[in-house]
Amino acid sequence: MASYKTLRVAAIGYAFMGKAHSQAWRNVAAYFDVPPVEQAVLVGRNAEHVAAAAARFGWAESATDWREVIQRDDIDIIDVCAPGNMHAEIAIAALEAGKHVVVEKPIANSVEEAERMLAAFEAASARGQHAIVNFNYRRVPAIEVARRLVADGRLGPLHHVRASYLQDWLNDPATPMSWRLRRETAGSGALGDLGSHIADLVQHVTGESIDAVSGGVTTFIGERPGGDSGDGGIKGTGGGALEKVTVDDAAWGTAHLSGGAVVQLEVTRLALGCKNAMTLEVYGERGSIRFDLENLNELWFFDGADGAGEQGFRRILVTEADHPWVGAWWPDGHIIGWEHTFVHQFAEFLNSIRDDTPSSPSFADGLRVQRVLAAIEESSRRSSQAVRVAE
Ligand code: SOE
C-alpha cells in the first residue's frame, strides 16, 4: 500500500467518551491497515486532570484551550468528545480551520445546530476534508452482517422493525445530577443519548428513512442531588442540594419507514436490570433478524427459505475472520467487545480520508437523526399526534 502521511489527532474531552476514543486511537493502526495515526494532544479544562489523563491514555501532550489547538498546523483531526452543547461550536471552528472532524453522538443538541454543522461540512468537503458522527454501533460486526442480509434481499420487503435501548443507571433517585441531566448541556435525556443510536441504526440497517413518528417523552425523577460526578456523568458521589432534572428519562415512538414498515422505538435509563440492552429486530416477508447488544457477538436469523420442518431462528456467531472487521483481531471464535466498535469506526474513517471516499456516519446522517428526535419531542408536545420528519 502506498505510504500516507501520519494523521495527528487532538481529542477534546477526556471523561467517559474521551477514554473510549483514546483506546481506539491507540489501537487502530496496530490492528488495521490504515494511515499512521498519532495521539498528539488531549484537551480539557483542568490542566492537572487533563495532563494526568493524557499520560494515562497515551497522548503526547495535553492542553486547556481547544481554540488554540484547532489552529495548530501539526493537527489533522479534531475529535470532539465534549458534552453536546459544545459540538457545533468546536466542530464548525475545526472544519473552518481545515481539520477533519469526529463528533461523538448525537451530532448536536438541536436541529438548527446540526444544520449549521452540515453546512460547514459541505464547505469543508469541497476542500477535501472529512467528518463523521460517531454512531459506533454501526461498527458492531453483527449489525453489519444484519445490514448486509437486508441489503441482499434476504429479508424481502420489511414489515416490522423494533428497536429499544434500555439502561438502568438513573433508576436510583440518589444518582446525582450531571451534564447529561441538564437540557442546556445535553439537549435531551434518554431521547438524544440512546434514541439517537437506535434512530440511526434503524435507518442504517434497513437503508430506509423514518418518515413520520408519533411518540412521547417523560421524566420519572424530577429532582436529583447536585454535586456532579467527575466521570462523564455516569457515576458520582452527589450529595448536594436537590436540583431540577430538565431532560427526559424515557422516550418512545411509533414510526413509519419510507418503504412502509412500522417501527417501534423505546429508550430509557430507568429499566432496572437492563445494563446496556439495545435490541434491534427486523421482520420481513422472507426472513427476520434479532440483535441484542448485551450479546453483541451473536446475530439471530430466521430464513423463511429453510424447509418447513427445519425453520427456526438460528444463532450466527459473528466471530469469524470472514465477518466484517473481525479478522483484524483474534483467531476465529474469539469474541470482541464494546470498545472494539470505536476502533472499527476510526479504521473506516482513516481509510475514507486516505482514499478520499465518503465518510460515514456522515453529518447528513447526524442531522437526519436529529430531525427524528425533534419530531418525537414535537409529537410529545402535541399529545402524541404523528409528526412528519422534516426533509
Ligand atoms: C450512556 O447512556 C451511554 O454511555 C451512551 O452515552 C453511549 O452512547 C452508549 O454507547 C452507552 O451508554
Residues whose N, C-alpha, C, O or C-beta is under 5 A from the ligand:
A	BS01	SOE	D193
